[in-house]
Amino acid sequence: MASSSPNLACSRSDSTPIGVIEVLATSAGLYRVNLLGPRSQATSSHSTDLHESDLTRLTLQQLQEYFSGKRREFDLPIDWNHYRPFQKEALTQAMKIPFGKVVTYGELAKQMGNPAASRAIGGAMAHNPVCIVIPCHRVVASDGHLTGYSAADGLRSKQWLLELEGHTIVREKLV
């Protein structure tokens, strides 16, 4: 999908505490945040000849501020053009979860007025192309267990992000 966008910009940082991050943006806003994992394992599916933009550089700056504890909210435009309506609604709701808080898939479904949609919420979170900025890591199972995280290192990345925000996790469960 990304390669079909004629005005795609890309920035990459090899020096974040969570590993290599690649940020892609269109003229409409942030398109993807890819957590690629440790430098030794990170591979990009995007061309290295893509240009950077003010937005991709700003996104990396805000992510570094978040990792260093200086930022709790992101102020970045999202390119919502490639989202399905339910996914956009679920991810917009996830953006309201404050730093340091977590909600369950079921709670998020209730907040959206559709209490039976917890599995669909899980699907929307699993296909979040703008992780961290849209904080799908703040959504957990009803029993407090961390569940799938599609970024590199999977649940370890989700755990790291939640611990950064002050949570204690033992055996992949909030305590």
Backbone hydrogen bonds, N-H to C=O, Kabsch-Sander energy under -0.5 kcal/mol:
donor,donor_aa,acceptor,acceptor_aa,energy
4,S,1,M,-1.1
5,S,2,A,-1.6
8,L,5,S,-1.0
9,A,25,A,-3.0
10,C,51,H,-2.7
11,S,23,V,-2.3
13,S,21,I,-2.9
19,G,16,T,-1.5
20,V,37,G,-3.5
21,I,13,S,-2.5
22,E,34,N,-2.4
23,V,11,S,-3.3
24,L,32,R,-2.7
25,A,9,A,-2.1
26,T,29,G,-2.7
29,G,26,T,-0.8
30,L,77,P,-3.3
31,Y,24,L,-2.7
32,R,24,L,-2.0
33,V,129,P,-2.7
34,N,22,E,-3.4
35,L,33,V,-0.6
36,L,20,V,-3.0
36,L,34,N,-0.8
37,G,20,V,-0.7
41,Q,38,P,-1.8
42,A,38,P,-1.7
50,L,47,S,-1.1
57,R,53,S,-2.3
58,L,54,D,-2.5
59,T,55,L,-2.5
60,L,56,T,-2.0
61,Q,57,R,-2.2
62,Q,58,L,-2.8
63,L,59,T,-2.5
64,Q,60,L,-2.3
65,E,61,Q,-2.1
66,Y,62,Q,-2.2
67,F,63,L,-2.7
68,S,64,Q,-1.8
69,G,66,Y,-1.5
70,K,65,E,-2.3
71,R,65,E,-1.1
79,D,30,L,-2.6
80,W,78,I,-1.2
82,H,79,D,-0.6
83,Y,80,W,-1.5
88,K,84,R,-2.8
89,E,85,P,-2.4
90,A,86,F,-2.7
91,L,87,Q,-2.8
92,T,88,K,-2.4
93,Q,89,E,-2.0
94,A,90,A,-2.2
95,M,91,L,-1.7
96,K,93,Q,-1.4
97,I,94,A,-1.7
101,K,98,P,-2.0
103,V,138,R,-2.3
105,Y,140,V,-1.4
108,L,104,T,-2.4
109,A,105,Y,-2.1
110,K,106,G,-2.4
111,Q,107,E,-2.5
112,M,108,L,-1.4
113,G,110,K,-1.8
114,N,109,A,-2.7
117,A,114,N,-2.3
121,I,117,A,-2.5
122,G,118,S,-2.1
123,G,119,R,-2.0
124,A,120,A,-2.3
125,M,121,I,-2.7
126,A,122,G,-2.3
127,H,123,G,-1.1
128,N,125,M,-1.5
131,C,33,V,-0.7
132,I,134,I,-0.6
133,V,131,C,-2.4
134,I,130,V,-2.7
136,C,134,I,-2.5
138,R,135,P,-1.9
139,V,136,C,-1.6
140,V,103,V,-2.4
140,V,138,R,-0.5
141,A,145,H,-2.5
144,G,141,A,-2.1
146,L,172,E,-2.9
152,A,35,L,-1.8
154,G,151,A,-2.2
156,R,153,D,-2.0
157,S,153,D,-0.6
157,S,154,G,-0.8
158,K,154,G,-1.7
159,Q,155,L,-3.1
160,W,156,R,-2.4
161,L,157,S,-2.5
162,L,158,K,-2.4
163,E,159,Q,-2.8
164,L,160,W,-2.3
165,E,161,L,-1.3
166,G,163,E,-1.8
167,H,162,L,-2.3
170,V,173,K,-2.6
173,K,170,V,-0.7
174,L,144,G,-2.4
175,V,168,T,-2.5
